Amino acid sequence: MDIKRVKQILSSSAEIEVTYNGASVWIDRLNEDGKTATVHLRGPLEERSEVDITELQEG
């Protein structure tokens, strides 16, 4: 995924499916470096991780 699409997803009111390593995640924010994002798994566990945005996939 690229920075432009991450920003579109963050500003969208729609629920857009995003995965990281096959797991469904929510994007919490784009980090200041513009190359990583803070995400958490969908579900009861809200453990947050910083991941490279190129490793995020839509759908």
SVG drawing of the C-alpha trace seen along z (x, -y; Angstrom):
<svg xmlns="http://www.w3.org/2000/svg" viewBox="-19 -13 30 28">
<polyline fill="none" stroke="black" stroke-width="0.4" points="0.0,0.0 1.2,-3.5 1.0,-6.7 -1.8,-8.2 -4.0,-5.2 -3.3,-5.0 -4.4,-8.7 -7.6,-8.0 -8.5,-5.0 -7.9,-7.1 -10.1,-9.9 -12.8,-7.6 -16.0,-7.0 -16.4,-3.6 -15.1,-0.4 -12.3,0.7 -10.8,4.1 -7.0,3.9 -4.7,6.9 -1.2,7.2 0.5,10.7 -3.0,12.2 -4.6,10.7 -7.4,8.1 -6.2,4.8 -7.4,1.2 -5.0,-1.6 -4.8,-3.9 -2.5,-6.5 0.2,-7.2 3.4,-7.9 5.5,-11.0 8.1,-9.3 5.5,-8.6 6.7,-5.0 5.1,-3.3 1.7,-3.2 0.4,-2.2 -2.2,0.6 -4.1,3.0 -5.8,6.3 -9.6,6.2 -11.2,7.8 -11.0,7.7 -7.2,7.4 -6.0,3.9 -2.3,4.5 -0.8,1.9 2.1,2.4 4.1,0.2 4.4,1.6 5.8,0.6 2.9,-0.6 4.2,1.4 3.3,4.5 -0.4,3.5 -2.9,4.9 -6.4,3.8 -9.1,6.4"/>
</svg>
